Amino acid sequence: MPQSLAENRPQKRVFCLAEETAVKQIESQFKEYSVAEFFKKNRQMLGYAGEVRSLTTIVHEYVTNSLDSCEEAKILPEILVQIDSLAAAERHTDIGVGDGSQQTFEVDEEIARAASLQITVNGIPKERGLDYVIKYEKKGKSSVRVLQFKSETPSPAAKISAKWAAGHLRVIVEDNGTGIPKTKIGLALAKLLAGTKFMTRAQKRGQQGIGSSYATLFSQITTGKSVHVKTGLGEGKVYECDLRIDIQKNEPITSNFEEKFGKFRGVRVEAEFAEVAFDKSEYGVYEYLRRTAIANPHSQVTLIDPDKQITVFPRSGTQIPPKPKEAKPHALGLSTSDVVDMAKATGARKISSFLQGDFEKISGDKVAEIKALCPGVDFEKHPSKMQWQEAEMIVNAFRKIKFFNPDMDTLIPIGEEQIKKSLKNLLQPEVLAVCERKPRVFRGGIPFLVEAAIAFGGKSGQHGSNGTAKGEAMRFANRVPLLFDAGSCATTEAVKSIEWNRYELKNWEEMPVSIFINFVSVYVPYTGAGKLAISAEEEIISEIRFALMECGRQVAIYLHGLQKAEDAEA
């Protein structure tokens, strides 16, 4: 054997051993993660970013479940939201003294993250969000928390103080809905991606089966405590238990289960949270419930805040929305993957009957047109045997055929009269214009419609502690308030695109004006899992614009009349 070959053998062996070691190391590091583990590390994707926002998200998840439950059973919703402070003793801290020009004051992180916080200027309480905000600001190479005044600058020698308390908040939400069956309590409230809504193509508030279960997880990871649940179906039995989530398995863990006799019907959830804060800003729980009441005039919502103040948002009507009708998929709104998945799940025996029975607006004549465009597809074979290439040919054929728009009876708007009653009840405006657009489709085949309103005067807009009013744009999707990520929402893009000076509302953001927009669809194209903003689809933006411009014209007539009257008096 040549000497060079003999010398190379040890080197090859060393190389092989190193390669084997690297492979074993990769194999040992390769792990599978549950959806609960993923969202534990990515809470911001679900709206848990910042203390106030996190609390609002928690309340939102419970309240939307309550409303859906009540409407499903034709029950007028009565919802209680109670927030108790479990904080340490209240503390007072002097933040600074005004000089007539300074608007920003540095605050301790502990104050910024307090469970309850009240800022005062010369002893006068200020509203967070309207009068001031607390945010991060660069200071050298680091970031600090600052208090920034918005509506007015503290006068010279004005004393700025904070009344605050660190600690936890307990959230209690109770409804009079259908309750949860005994065997489904854990799945409903302690398992992510489990529920009744994800696979149905019907208009619902929730979609993914994440919300209330993540609230359970958030309580668990911020306080280490379980969530207490009480539920009854009104049949003489009431169930109570504590819930938490096995994070590695994404499975519910139930403890202290009790079965009692009682007439209670509905769900009551009690959970303790850290890293949350209550205030009355435009992003807080109070504002969320106020807007929920506006978009759901058939509901009555009661809020008991940490200061034990009780606010009742009374129902302004007794008309319960009809039960959502499930919509069949429309051919123009589907991908090849969708068709393949549907073919595997169908009960049809032939591809031809599958297309005619499982899709909307596909008649026998349309099937014949599709066949003519897909000569290589056997429409007599079982759908489950459909190949990807065949499904792709069928989807391409969809694009070449004219279909009727999908049925619009799957859409359940609030209705012009109900919106008028609700806004008049809560805002008492001088003038109110409401518009409901005709149904349209986006992405080729998904039905939607837009409702809009503009209220001027009275209690319209946002009112600061100094009595000034500013304009507000209230965004909703299927009656659910959208408080966050306004900048990336189709509604905001539509509002910004309008020439408001044509409607005597050039500076509407500085006027007592409330803009109301409700997007209605069997599928809301949210920009993310947190369901915070609506995707800026061209068809959606266009419809919102048309609705707002129609309302704007009605308001302009009133405002123009006021201006003429003022000119006549002058």
Secondary structure, 3 states (H helix, E strand, C coil): CCHHHHHHHHHHHHHHHHHHHHHHHHHHHCCCCCHHHHHHHCHHHHCCCCHHHHHHHHHHHHHHHHHHHHHHCCCCCEEEEEEEEEECCCEEEEEEECCCCCCEEECCHHHHCCCEEEEEECCEEECECCCEEEEEEEECCEEEEEEEECCCCCCCCCEEEEEEECEEEEEEEECCCCCCCHHHHHHHHHCCCCCCCCCCCCCCCCCCCCHHHHHHHHHHHHHCCCEEEEEEECCCEEEEEEEEEECCCCEEEEEEEEEEECCCEEEEEEEEECCCCECCCCCCHHHHHHHHHHHCCCCEEEEECCCCCEEEECCCCCCCCCCCCCCCCEHHHCCHHHHHHHHHHCCCCCHHHHHHHHCECCCHHHHHHHHHHCCCCCCCCCHHHCCHHHHHHHHHHHCCCCCCCCCCCCCCCCCHHHHHHHHHHHHCCCEEEEEECCCEEECCCEEEEEEEEEEECCCCCEECCCCCEECEEEEEECCEEECCCHHHCHHHHHHHCCCHHHHCCCCHHHCCEEEEEEEEECCCCECCCCCCCECCCHHHHHHHHHHHHHHHHHHHHHHHHHHHHHHHHC
